[in-house]
Structure formats: structure tokens, C-alpha cells
Amino acid sequence: QDIRDCPGPLSALTELNAAVKEKFRHLRGCIQELEQMAKEQDKESEKQALLREVENHKKQMLSNQAAWRKANLACKIAIDNSEKDQLLQGRDSLRQRKTTKESLAESASNITESLMSISRMMSQQVQQSEETVQTLANSSRTILEANEEFKSMSGTIQLGRKLITKYNRRELTDKLLIFLALALFLATVLYILKKRLFPFL
């Protein structure tokens, strides 16, 4: 809003833009810190929640950058129109007309330079937006890969649990069979001893 309402001159607008750039730089750093913090989370639910928060902040930042560019265009057009109006009001003499033409030429040069500056700024913003979109795509791909790995690990864990349960059952069965075999063996030994030592019983 300060940029949109800036009455000029261009130097004042430049100072405002410098302050805005610094705020965007700081905001971008905070978002990157939040994203790094999300990647370091142990719980998947907390990690996904923080990543969604990062996505929301990135979208809001892109929206603010677009509004910033629109405000710059509107302000520059308003300043240029104001300068044109001031130049067109001073035609009292031939000298003034000559001065006005020179001022108009200078103003046209300034306008051209301003438009070129805006074009460069928009190009930089488009490049930053493309980088942001690429970063989002990479993050989405990483999340999908991690999700697939978790699914694979979950299947392996379930298979391991089934195998452990099966082996526990087999161990219990083996113990029971060994006990029965031992009991049968002792009974046989006792029977043989009885027949040999006490045949009359």
C-alpha cells in the first residue's frame, strides 16, 4: 500500500522497494528454516503438517510478490503521469517550450529506464517463481518417494511379524512333542525295569 500511494520521486520508490526486497529475503530465509525443521522431524504426521505450513507460506509469498509487482507498475505510471502533467503546465514561452521538450526527453528516457528496470525486476521474479515451483516439485517427489519407502517397510515389518508368530508356534509345538517323547521314553524304561526286576508284579 505504501508503494501504491507513493507520490514520488522515483528515488523514494526505490527506497521502498529496497525495504520490501529485504523483507522478502528475510521471509524466504524463515521459510527455508521451517522447511529444514520439517525434514528433521521424527514423526511423519508432524513432518507432513510442517511441510503443509511451508507450502502455504510459499504460496502466500508468491501472492505478495505479485501484488508488489502490480503496485510498482501502478506507482510508476502515476509518477510518470504526474511528471507529464507538471511538464505540460509550463508552456509560457519559447524557452519554456524548449525546456519542456528537454524535460520530456529526459522524462521519456527515465520512463524507458524505469520500464526496463521493471522488466528486469519482473524477469527476476519470474525466475524466482520458477525456482520456487521447481523446489515444490522436488519436495513433492521426495515426499512421494518417502511414502513409497514407508509402504515397503510396512509390508516387510508385517511379513516379519507373521514369520515370528509362526516360529513361536513351531517352537511351542516342538517343545510339546519333545515333552511327550520324553514321557513315553521314561514310561518305556520304567516298564522294562519293572518286568526285569519285578516280574512277579
Disulfide bonds with the S-S distance in Angstrom:
none
